[in-house]
Amino acid sequence: MNVLKSFIDNEFVESKASEYLPVYNPAFDSVIAQVPVSTQEEIEKAVESGLRAFEKYKKTTPSERVAYLIRIRSLMERDTDLLARVLVENHGRTYAEAVAEVKRSIENVESAAALAYTLAKGEKMVNVSPDIDQELIREPLGCFAIITPFNIPLHAWSSYVPYAIALGCTVVHKPSEITPLIFNEVARIVKEAGVPPGVMSIVHGDGRVAERLVRHNGIQGVGFIGSTKTGKLLYELAAKEGKRASINAGAKNHMVVMPDADMPKTADAAVSSFFGMSGQRCLAGSILVVVKGAERVIEMVLSKSNLRLGYGMDKETEMGPMASRQGLERVKKYIEIGEQYVKPILDGRLHHQLKDLRGYFIGPTIFRDLPPSSPLAKEEIFGPVITILSVESLDEAIDLINNNTPYGNAASIFTSNPRVAREFCLNVNVGNVGVNIGVPQPMAYFPLGGRKQSFFGNAHSRVDTIRFFTDHKIVTTRWW
C-alpha cells in the first residue's frame, strides 16, 4: 500500500501521524493509497523550513527564480503522460481532460516566469518636488499556506505555487486528502528542478491540518480554491489572525441562449461545459437559460447528453466518475430534491451502463423548468446535474444571473448579435464572462475572476498574486 509522505526541506519524510485516510481510485471504488493527517510537529517543521528558506530566497535575483521555473516547465512537459495518468487514477477524469489540466498548469508556470521580472521593474518618478525622487518597489512577504481542492489539484497548485517561486516567497502546501497522489510527482519535479529546500513544502490531511497551518504565527496568508463554505471559514480565520487571503470559492454558472445563436455549436459547447469532468469544475455550466425563441436548443442538448461512462484511460470513455463517494451521494441527494418539483427529462441514475460499473458513476441529469427558487437553481451541486430555465428576454436572464444565486463566478451567452453580447458582458455581475464559450477559463496571464460569494480576499489567483505574495514600499529620496 502506498503511504504518502510529507515533503519538507526537499526530502520525503515519513509521517508520525496517528491517523491515516484512504485514497481511492473512484472508477473502481478501490483504495490505492493512504494519506496521513500531518501532526502539529510536522506542520511546525514545514513552516520553519519555509521561514529559514525565505531569508535567503527573498534575496535571489529574478533570473534565478525564472531558471527554476523554466526547469519545472521542462520537467512537467517531459512527464505529461505520467502526470495525466496519476490524475486519471486518483480523480477519475478522462485521460484527455487530465492532459488538458497538465497543459493548463504548464501555462501557469510560464506566466509566473514572466511575472518574476515585474517584481524587479519597480516604478519611479523623478523631481516630484525640487531635488526629490520617489520610487515604488515590491518586496516578497514570507511563507504562505496554499490549500488546494480535489477537483483540479494540479491546476490549483499552479495557480499559486509557481507565482510564489517567481516572487521570492515560500509556501507550505496542503492538498486535498481526496486527490493527493499527484503531489508526489510535483514534489519530485520541484526538487529535480533545483528549487532550494524549504521553498515548497507539503503536509497532508483534512480541514484540521488546514486550520492549524493557517493559524501558525509564521504564515503570512492563505491561498485557497474550493467551496464557499470552507473558503468563508478560512477567510474569517485569516482575518482573525491578521493575515492575507486569496480565496477562490464556489459557483453557480449560467449559460444564456439567444434565439439567433448557432444552435448545433451551442449544444456542443453546453454539453461539454455541463458534463466535462463530470461537472466537477468551478467554471462548469450548471444552468441553461433559454430565452424565448431559442427552445430548439433543448432537444439538441438532450440528444447529445447520453455520454459513455467509464474508466478515464479507456479511449471510448466520454465521462468519468465522481471523484469521491461523498460527491456521488451529494449529487443523488440533489436529484431527489429536484424530483420533489418535477421529474428529470434525463435521469443519470438510470444510465444503462451503471449496472456494469463499480465506481462512483452517475450519468448526465437534466431538469427542465424547475422554479428559480428551488435549491437546484440556486445552490452549487458540483456534479453532472443541470437545470433548464426559460425566460422571456435578455433582461430577465441577466436579472436571474445577478440576483437568483449568491455566486458570481461565471456566465456565458450564445448569440450572433454583438450588441446583445456587449450588453450582457457589461451587465452580468460575475468575474468570468463567455461569449459563445461554454467554459470561460481565463488564460494563465489573466487572473481568475470571481465576485460575491465566489471570492474573498485582497487578490485573485494567478498573476494577481503579485498583490498577495508581495507588498509595495514607497522610497522618497533627496540628496543634499
Number of C-alpha atoms within 10 A of each C-alpha: 7 11 16 22 20 25 27 25 22 22 15 16 15 14 22 13 15 9 13 18 17 14 24 24 25 27 26 17 17 13 15 16 18 20 27 23 22 26 19 14 12 22 24 16 17 25 29 19 23 28 22 17 22 23 14 11 25 19 11 13 15 21 14 13 23 23 16 23 28 17 18 24 24 15 18 22 14 11 14 18 15 14 22 24 20 21 29 26 24 24 31 34 31 30 24 15 20 26 19 15 21 23 18 18 24 26 19 28 30 20 23 32 25 18 23 25 17 15 19 15 11 13 11 14 11 13 11 12 9 8 11 14 16 17 15 14 17 20 18 23 20 24 29 31 28 25 26 26 21 21 25 24 24 26 20 26 25 25 31 32 27 31 31 28 26 31 32 27 27 35 32 29 26 28 26 22 22 23 27 26 27 21 22 16 15 17 20 15 19 23 19 14 18 14 21 17 20 27 27 30 26 28 28 27 22 17 16 10 19 23 14 13 27 25 21 16 11 17 25 22 27 29 32 28 28 23 19 21 11 16 25 19 12 25 25 16 17 22 14 10 16 12 18 21 27 28 29 29 25 29 33 27 28 29 32 29 30 25 17 12 19 15 21 13 14 23 25 15 19 31 24 21 24 31 26 22 26 28 24 21 21 25 22 32 32 32 26 25 27 24 20 14 15 17 16 13 23 16 11 18 20 16 13 13 22 17 16 15 25 26 25 25 18 12 11 12 17 23 27 32 32 28 30 24 16 11 17 19 14 14 21 18 13 17 23 13 14 23 13 10 13 14 15 20 11 20 16 22 15 13 18 12 14 17 9 8 16 14 24 22 29 27 27 27 25 25 23 19 15 21 17 16 11 13 15 22 25 23 18 20 24 26 29 28 29 27 23 20 21 22 16 11 14 21 14 14 23 21 14 19 27 18 13 15 20 18 27 26 29 30 32 28 26 26 20 15 11 10 10 14 19 11 13 22 19 10 13 21 22 23 19 23 26 20 20 22 18 27 26 21 18 13 13 21 16 15 19 22 20 23 19 18 21 27 28 22 19 13 22 26 25 27 22 21 23 25 17 27 31 19 12 16 12 12 11 14 14 11 6 5
